[in-house]
Amino acid sequence: MGNAPSAPKKDEVTDERILQVTVYGTEELKANIHLIHPVIKMSIVDTEDGGKLMKKPRQGRNVVQQNENATTVEILDAISPRHGDGNPSPLKSSGYDRILPVLTQPFDLSTQLRDGKQLKCEWNEIIGLDERLAYFLNPR
């Protein structure tokens, strides 16, 4: 009989697995008149790159949002060749080369403020990053 591929071991990292982070909630927050709809901002940073946002392994791939690479930004560059009218040529940049920060959904604290309860947020929100888990564990 032929050699059947062996199933991955439980602790083995495969290319099919992606990074998921579950945001459960906060400890008790201090009351503040401006605190009504708090959110959690999650950024994936590269400590070996000075704490900058982590680079994507493939620039054209959407990691956080479905349409993150759909934006084209025109940048006017004074150094680039000029059009016949003397104005600088626009440079075009499409997509992002770094993994964008992610926000949770806003949590509505208004009911807790009215009822005099402890100010705790509970999201239980799963944030999935559509990139191989192995890349986050060993990006180099």
ABEGO torsion letter per residue (X at the ends): XBBBBBBBBAABBBAABBBBBBBAEBBBBBBBAABABBBBBBBBBBAAAGGBBBBBABAABBAABAAAAABBBBBBBAABBBBAAGBBBBBBBBEBABBBBBBBBBBBAAAAAAAGBBBBBBAGBBBBBBBBAAAAABAX
